Amino acid sequence: MRVILFTAITLLSTAAFAGPQCTDTDKSTWLDQTKFQEDLKAKGYEIKVFKVTSGNCYEIYGWDKDKRKVEIYFDPVTGKTVKEEVKK
């Protein structure tokens, strides 16, 4: 019984912290990471951390043009926002 309970808790906690799944397309179709970051900066974002997630997203931690702290996941093929969290 304990094994089943432990497995259920582990699966639920992993799902709760998983980021979005952005794409399954080949990385050759993705936007250039450097150019993508430059474009975000030109829009007023300040990027503290930029990374590629296991869900094949571009993810940033930083601040938007209004100096609000943000965590944003982008589709690396289209550049569209998939998930955004703004901390006030």
DOLUM-849552 format. One record per residue: z, x, y of N, C-alpha, C, O, CB in turn. Coordinates in Angstrom, 3 decimals. Atoms other than C-alpha are relative to their C-alpha. Glycine has a CB too. Layout:
- Z;X;Y;Z;X;Y;Z;X;Y;Z;X;Y;Z;X;Y $
...
// end
This chain:
- 0.000;0.828;-1.201;0.000;0.000;0.000;0.000;0.866;1.256;-0.696;0.557;2.224;1.212;-0.938;0.003 $
- -0.056;-0.880;-1.169;0.832;2.825;2.413;-1.341;0.645;0.287;-1.709;0.829;1.447;1.050;1.073;-0.200 $
- 1.311;-0.621;-0.173;-2.554;4.436;1.823;-0.951;-0.975;0.685;-1.698;-0.588;1.585;-0.576;0.453;-1.361 $
- 0.864;1.017;-0.603;-4.345;1.207;2.696;0.370;-0.204;1.471;-0.510;-0.279;2.329;0.109;-1.338;-0.775 $
- -0.455;0.177;-1.374;-2.238;0.739;5.828;-0.392;1.194;0.864;-0.868;1.017;1.985;1.515;-0.202;0.038 $
- 0.364;-1.212;-0.738;-2.798;4.354;6.919;-1.501;0.026;0.281;-1.916;0.348;1.395;0.417;1.260;-0.788 $
- 1.452;0.021;-0.162;-6.561;4.026;6.369;-0.406;-1.014;1.058;-1.258;-0.720;1.897;-0.687;-0.321;-1.334 $
- 0.324;1.047;-0.979;-6.703;0.786;8.384;0.372;0.447;1.411;-0.402;0.256;2.348;0.730;-1.316;-0.349 $
- -0.436;-0.467;-1.321;-4.722;2.290;11.269;-0.924;1.106;0.498;-1.300;1.122;1.670;1.463;0.505;-0.050 $
- 0.887;-1.095;-0.375;-6.898;5.410;11.262;-1.358;-0.523;0.447;-1.889;-0.079;1.465;-0.168;0.971;-1.166 $
- 1.308;0.557;-0.359;-10.122;3.408;11.330;0.058;-0.757;1.317;-0.845;-0.626;2.143;-0.505;-0.923;-1.104 $
- -0.130;0.758;-1.243;-8.901;1.114;14.096;0.209;0.921;1.196;-0.369;0.684;2.257;1.156;-0.988;-0.103 $
- -0.238;-0.900;-1.121;-7.657;3.963;16.269;-1.242;0.804;0.326;-1.497;1.087;1.496;1.160;0.933;-0.303 $
- 1.249;-0.719;-0.246;-10.924;5.860;15.844;-0.983;-0.884;0.735;-1.648;-0.420;1.661;-0.614;0.493;-1.314 $
- 0.918;0.929;-0.658;-12.936;2.796;16.855;0.417;-0.250;1.439;-0.436;-0.427;2.308;-0.065;-1.322;-0.764 $
- -0.486;0.277;-1.351;-10.756;2.252;19.903;-0.354;1.121;0.965;-0.528;0.871;2.157;1.506;-0.213;-0.014 $
- 0.268;-1.129;-0.867;-11.487;5.725;21.249;-1.460;0.453;-0.032;-1.828;1.392;0.674;0.889;1.138;-0.379 $
- 1.399;-0.393;0.104;-15.156;5.935;20.326;-0.760;-0.431;1.243;-0.556;-1.526;1.768;-0.643;-0.603;-1.257 $
- 0.850;0.330;-1.138;-17.644;6.053;23.166;-1.192;-0.804;-0.470;-1.347;-1.060;-1.664;-0.462;1.270;0.731 $
- 1.168;0.800;0.365;-20.836;4.055;23.258;-1.061;0.826;-0.726;-1.081;2.053;-0.637;-0.604;-0.633;1.241 $
- 1.167;-0.615;0.631;-23.926;4.812;21.198;-1.164;-0.233;0.955;-1.535;-1.379;1.209;-0.290;-0.601;-1.450 $
- 1.024;0.150;-1.038;-26.692;5.502;23.722;-1.426;-0.003;-0.530;-2.244;-0.824;-0.115;0.140;1.096;0.999 $
- 1.375;-0.080;0.486;-29.790;6.487;21.794;-0.042;0.686;-1.352;0.873;1.422;-1.721;-0.889;0.745;1.002 $
- 0.223;-0.727;1.243;-31.122;7.651;18.471;-1.366;0.688;0.030;-1.878;1.120;-1.003;0.102;-0.953;-1.212 $
- 1.303;-0.646;-0.134;-34.367;9.079;19.822;0.141;1.513;-0.042;1.217;2.054;0.211;-0.682;-0.429;1.300 $
- 0.030;-1.459;0.081;-35.329;12.717;19.383;0.347;0.614;1.351;-0.062;0.110;2.397;-1.381;0.490;-0.470 $
- -0.453;-0.641;-1.243;-33.780;15.054;21.943;-1.154;0.514;0.863;-0.970;0.771;2.052;0.931;1.150;-0.328 $
- 1.154;-0.447;-0.795;-37.255;16.163;23.019;-0.422;-1.056;1.023;-1.155;-0.745;1.962;-1.183;0.333;-0.922 $
- 0.341;1.079;-0.932;-37.559;12.772;24.801;1.060;-0.177;1.087;0.888;-0.993;1.992;-0.179;-1.309;-0.760 $
- -1.102;0.137;-0.948;-34.311;13.213;26.752;-0.333;0.620;1.343;-1.134;1.551;1.425;1.256;0.632;-0.560 $
- 0.122;-0.583;-1.335;-34.153;13.900;30.478;0.647;1.384;0.002;1.643;1.606;-0.686;0.657;-0.920;1.076 $
- -0.552;-1.336;-0.121;-33.513;17.539;31.365;1.422;-0.083;0.576;1.639;-0.712;1.612;-0.909;0.890;0.890 $
- -1.402;0.103;-0.408;-29.722;17.991;31.670;0.235;0.527;1.415;0.944;-0.099;2.203;0.879;0.757;-0.978 $
- -0.200;-0.600;-1.316;-29.875;20.259;34.718;-0.572;-0.891;1.092;0.092;-1.138;2.099;-0.642;1.389;0.061 $
- 0.627;0.879;-0.990;-32.287;18.009;36.616;0.780;-1.305;0.135;0.957;-1.818;1.239;-1.463;-0.293;-0.387 $
- -0.765;1.244;-0.029;-30.278;14.928;35.652;1.267;0.170;0.834;1.603;-0.697;1.641;0.358;-0.448;-1.430 $
- -1.211;-0.262;-0.772;-27.103;16.466;37.066;-0.326;0.178;1.487;0.404;-0.314;2.347;0.718;1.249;-0.541 $
- 0.412;-0.179;-1.401;-28.920;17.515;40.248;-0.294;-1.343;0.656;0.065;-1.569;1.812;-1.240;0.912;0.089 $
- 0.304;1.335;-0.529;-30.175;13.945;40.688;1.281;-0.793;0.277;1.379;-1.492;1.285;-0.894;-0.773;-0.986 $
- -1.286;0.680;-0.216;-26.630;12.585;40.280;0.698;0.549;1.245;1.234;-0.213;2.050;0.915;0.162;-1.237 $
- -0.631;-0.619;-1.168;-25.312;15.059;42.843;-0.690;-0.439;1.291;-0.031;-0.647;2.311;-0.033;1.534;-0.122 $
- 0.750;0.468;-1.167;-28.077;14.010;45.256;0.365;-1.439;0.361;0.225;-1.853;1.511;-1.504;0.106;-0.261 $
- -0.443;1.378;-0.236;-26.796;10.431;44.853;1.456;-0.063;0.443;1.984;-1.153;0.666;-0.190;-0.835;-1.258 $
- -1.362;-0.031;-0.506;-23.321;11.547;45.932;1.087;0.222;-1.035;2.271;0.215;-0.699;0.270;-1.244;0.692 $
- -1.003;-0.243;1.032;-21.615;12.208;42.609;0.469;1.453;0.058;-0.312;2.365;0.332;-0.565;-0.332;-1.402 $
- -0.560;-1.337;0.186;-19.306;15.190;42.221;0.386;0.079;-1.469;1.233;-0.682;-1.936;1.245;0.279;0.963 $
- -0.191;-0.086;1.444;-19.347;16.272;38.585;1.011;1.093;-0.328;0.814;2.263;0.001;-1.341;0.270;-0.715 $
- -0.999;-0.962;0.465;-16.259;17.922;37.142;-0.357;0.480;-1.403;-0.310;1.675;-1.696;1.416;-0.626;0.014 $
- 0.377;-0.307;1.384;-17.353;17.749;33.486;-1.269;-0.763;-0.335;-1.390;-1.950;-0.033;1.148;-0.363;-1.000 $
- 1.221;0.623;0.510;-20.784;17.051;32.016;-0.104;0.389;-1.459;0.019;1.564;-1.805;-1.282;0.444;0.813 $
- 0.149;-0.325;1.412;-21.267;16.770;28.276;-0.898;-1.003;-0.702;-1.179;-2.089;-0.195;1.360;0.048;-0.679 $
- 0.753;0.883;0.879;-23.360;15.287;25.506;0.983;-0.483;-1.057;1.621;0.325;-1.731;-1.256;0.727;-0.645 $
- -0.971;0.563;0.932;-21.282;12.929;23.372;-0.576;-0.123;-1.404;-1.778;0.037;-1.617;0.470;-1.360;0.487 $
- 0.445;0.207;1.379;-21.427;12.314;19.646;-0.829;-1.283;-0.127;-1.546;-1.470;-1.110;1.212;-0.057;-0.947 $
- 0.810;1.218;-0.019;-22.962;8.938;20.532;-1.334;0.203;0.690;-2.021;-0.757;1.039;0.754;-1.113;0.680 $
- 1.263;-0.364;-0.642;-25.922;10.784;22.059;-0.141;-0.576;1.408;-1.162;-1.167;1.760;-1.156;-0.466;-0.850 $
- -0.006;0.397;-1.402;-25.010;9.999;25.658;0.210;1.244;0.860;0.760;2.245;0.399;1.105;-1.066;0.280 $
- -0.455;-0.949;-1.004;-24.784;12.116;28.758;1.256;-0.639;0.593;1.244;-1.813;0.965;-1.123;0.306;1.114 $
- -1.251;0.524;-0.520;-21.209;11.717;29.955;0.488;0.897;1.122;0.451;2.123;1.013;1.061;-0.113;-1.114 $
- -0.591;-0.781;-1.086;-19.672;12.774;33.242;1.411;-0.484;0.291;1.747;-1.657;0.126;-0.866;-0.088;1.270 $
- -1.311;0.271;-0.592;-16.151;12.962;34.558;-0.076;0.598;1.390;-0.504;1.740;1.556;1.210;0.611;-0.860 $
- 0.055;-0.494;-1.368;-15.871;13.293;38.311;0.277;-1.098;0.991;1.128;-1.959;0.766;-1.342;0.622;0.286 $
- -0.213;0.945;-1.093;-16.116;11.286;41.509;-1.342;-0.557;0.463;-2.357;0.140;0.463;0.748;0.675;1.178 $
- 1.221;0.607;-0.535;-18.660;8.841;42.906;-0.089;0.258;1.500;0.752;0.959;2.063;-0.036;-1.524;-0.291 $
- 0.225;-0.240;-1.435;-19.984;8.778;46.482;1.142;-0.506;0.870;1.306;-0.064;2.007;-1.290;-0.659;0.438 $
- -1.147;0.534;-0.732;-16.896;6.799;47.540;1.291;0.738;-0.341;2.382;0.302;0.025;0.162;-1.481;-0.295 $
- -1.133;-0.865;0.384;-14.610;9.525;46.112;0.956;-0.667;-0.982;2.135;-0.323;-1.054;0.771;0.416;1.234 $
- -0.790;0.624;1.057;-13.394;7.270;43.315;-0.213;0.802;-1.285;-1.323;1.251;-1.568;-0.398;-1.511;-0.199 $
- 0.082;-0.729;1.258;-12.626;8.974;40.007;-0.772;-0.850;-1.012;-0.486;-2.038;-1.169;1.425;0.356;-0.536 $
- 0.835;0.750;0.936;-15.211;7.977;37.372;-0.170;0.734;-1.326;-0.079;1.959;-1.410;-1.363;-0.271;0.617 $
- 0.461;-0.471;1.305;-16.090;8.392;33.729;-1.208;-0.867;-0.312;-1.090;-2.088;-0.414;1.136;-0.099;-1.138 $
- 1.230;0.780;0.179;-19.691;7.369;33.088;-0.817;0.556;-1.163;-0.992;1.766;-1.304;-0.844;0.006;1.296 $
- 0.917;-0.349;1.088;-21.920;7.351;30.007;-1.398;-0.445;0.417;-1.592;-1.568;0.884;0.433;-0.669;-1.365 $
- 1.392;0.296;-0.350;-25.678;7.502;30.599;-0.887;0.119;-1.232;-0.654;0.957;-2.103;-0.499;0.947;1.114 $
- 1.039;-0.152;1.008;-28.624;6.922;28.301;-0.811;1.236;0.394;-1.357;1.269;1.497;-0.913;-1.296;-0.109 $
- 0.689;-1.231;-0.376;-30.222;10.405;28.212;-1.516;-0.116;0.046;-2.193;0.798;0.517;0.370;1.076;-0.946 $
- 1.451;0.207;-0.049;-33.725;8.978;27.827;-0.397;-0.687;1.304;-1.371;-0.291;1.946;-0.471;-0.839;-1.210 $
- 0.348;0.779;-1.191;-33.718;6.487;30.712;0.836;0.369;1.225;0.423;0.120;2.358;0.163;-1.471;-0.291 $
- -0.907;-0.315;-1.101;-30.797;7.765;32.813;0.830;-1.186;0.455;1.606;-1.068;1.404;-0.777;0.528;1.158 $
- -0.750;1.198;-0.387;-29.366;4.235;32.993;1.450;0.093;-0.466;1.749;0.680;-1.506;-0.662;-1.261;-0.580 $
- -1.413;0.041;0.340;-25.614;3.697;32.976;0.204;-0.920;-1.189;-0.267;-2.058;-1.189;0.845;-0.465;1.204 $
- -0.306;0.786;1.183;-24.395;2.486;29.579;1.420;-0.535;0.084;1.682;-1.675;-0.302;-0.186;0.837;-1.274 $
- -1.402;0.405;-0.153;-20.652;2.367;30.320;0.583;0.785;1.162;0.312;1.976;1.317;0.825;0.243;-1.321 $
- -0.593;-0.652;-1.168;-18.674;3.133;33.466;1.444;-0.449;0.158;1.762;-1.633;0.045;-0.810;-0.314;1.283 $
- -1.396;0.293;-0.294;-14.978;3.353;34.180;0.334;0.640;1.338;0.199;1.851;1.512;0.951;0.519;-1.135 $
- -0.380;-0.471;-1.335;-13.830;3.641;37.790;1.502;-0.132;0.118;2.071;-1.198;-0.119;-0.731;-0.803;1.135 $
- -1.456;0.020;-0.187;-10.240;4.585;38.466;0.283;-0.096;1.469;-0.198;0.727;2.249;0.680;1.257;-0.610 $
- -0.269;0.239;-1.408;-8.920;3.267;41.739;1.247;0.674;0.451;1.616;0.569;1.621;0.094;-1.453;0.276 $
// end
